[in-house]
Amino acid sequence: QVQLVESGGGSVQAGGSLRLACVASGYTQNVMGWFRQVPGKEREGVAAIDDDDDGTTTYADSVKGRFTISKDNAKNTLYLQMNSLKPEDTAMYYCAADPAAILTLSPDEYNYWGQGTQVTVSS
C-alpha cells in the first residue's frame, strides 16, 4: 500500500515559481507522476518520472521547459519545480504512483493518489 501526501501549493502571480512536494510511504518502487485538474475538466498528466537509475522523465507539452520533476529516494519525496507560472496552470495538483511501472501521463495507469494541493496563479 502506498500513501502520498502533497504540499507546497499556494497563490502566486504570473511569472512566479512554486515547488510542490509529495512524501510517499509504503511501497515506493513505482513510476511517480504529477497531475492536475480544474473543476469540470478531466485530470491531465503534467510530468512523470521512472524508477530506473537514469530517472527518465516525461512532460506534457504545456509545461516543457518550465516544470521539472525530480525524486529524492532517500527522503521518499517527489518534487515538481514550477517556474514561469501562467494563469492557465491554476489547478489542483495531485501526485500519483503507478505500480505497473509504465512511464505515462495517462491517469488511468496510476493506482495511488494523494489528496491534492491547490495552485492558483493570478495575472
C-alpha positions in Angstrom: 0.0 0.0 0.0 1.3 3.4 -0.9 0.3 6.6 0.8 1.0 10.0 -0.7 0.9 13.5 0.9 1.3 16.6 -1.2 2.4 20.1 0.0 3.7 23.3 -1.4 0.7 24.7 -3.2 -0.3 28.3 -2.9 -1.1 31.5 -4.7 1.4 33.3 -6.9 1.5 35.9 -9.6 2.1 35.0 -13.2 5.8 34.5 -13.8 6.4 33.3 -10.3 7.6 29.9 -9.0 6.4 27.2 -6.7 7.8 23.8 -5.6 5.4 21.0 -4.8 6.5 18.1 -2.7 4.9 14.6 -2.3 6.0 12.4 0.5 5.4 8.7 -0.2 5.2 5.9 2.4 4.7 2.2 1.9 6.0 0.5 -1.3 7.6 3.3 -3.3 9.3 1.4 -6.2 6.9 3.0 -8.7 6.8 5.3 -11.5 5.6 8.6 -10.0 3.7 11.4 -11.6 2.1 14.8 -11.1 -1.3 15.5 -12.4 -3.7 18.5 -12.3 -7.4 19.1 -12.5 -9.6 22.1 -12.9 -13.3 21.7 -11.9 -15.4 20.5 -14.8 -12.4 19.2 -16.7 -10.6 15.8 -16.9 -7.5 15.2 -14.8 -4.4 15.7 -17.0 -0.9 14.5 -16.7 1.8 17.1 -16.1 5.0 15.1 -15.5 6.2 11.6 -14.6 9.5 10.1 -13.6 10.7 6.5 -13.9 12.2 4.5 -11.1 15.2 3.5 -13.1 18.7 4.7 -12.4 18.5 7.3 -15.1 15.3 8.8 -13.7 13.8 9.1 -17.1 11.1 11.8 -17.3 8.2 12.8 -19.5 6.3 16.1 -19.6 3.1 17.5 -21.0 3.9 19.9 -23.9 2.2 22.7 -22.0 4.8 22.6 -19.2 8.0 21.6 -21.0 10.8 24.0 -20.2 9.0 25.4 -17.2 8.4 22.5 -14.9 10.9 19.9 -13.6 10.0 16.7 -11.9 12.5 15.0 -9.6 12.8 12.5 -6.8 14.8 12.2 -3.6 14.8 8.5 -2.9 16.5 8.9 0.5 13.6 11.0 1.6 10.9 9.2 -0.4 9.8 12.5 -1.8 8.7 13.5 -5.2 9.1 17.2 -6.3 7.7 19.4 -9.0 9.5 22.7 -9.5 7.2 25.0 -11.4 8.7 28.2 -12.9 7.3 30.9 -15.2 3.8 30.0 -13.9 0.9 31.1 -16.0 -2.8 31.6 -15.0 -3.7 28.5 -17.0 -1.5 26.5 -14.6 -4.1 27.1 -11.9 -5.5 23.8 -10.8 -5.5 21.2 -8.0 -2.2 19.3 -8.3 -2.0 15.6 -7.4 0.9 13.2 -7.1 0.3 9.6 -8.0 2.1 6.3 -8.1 2.0 3.6 -10.8 3.0 0.2 -9.6 2.9 -1.2 -13.1 6.0 0.9 -13.7 4.7 2.3 -17.0 6.1 5.8 -17.7 3.0 7.5 -18.9 0.9 10.7 -18.3 -2.3 8.8 -18.5 -4.1 9.0 -15.1 -5.7 5.6 -15.8 -2.4 3.8 -15.2 -2.0 5.2 -11.7 -3.4 3.3 -8.7 -2.4 5.5 -5.8 -3.2 9.2 -5.4 -2.7 11.9 -2.9 -5.3 14.4 -1.7 -4.0 17.2 -3.8 -2.6 20.7 -3.3 -4.1 23.8 -4.8 -2.1 26.1 -7.1 -3.5 29.5 -8.1 -1.7 31.8 -10.5 -3.1 35.3 -10.9 -2.4 37.6 -13.9 
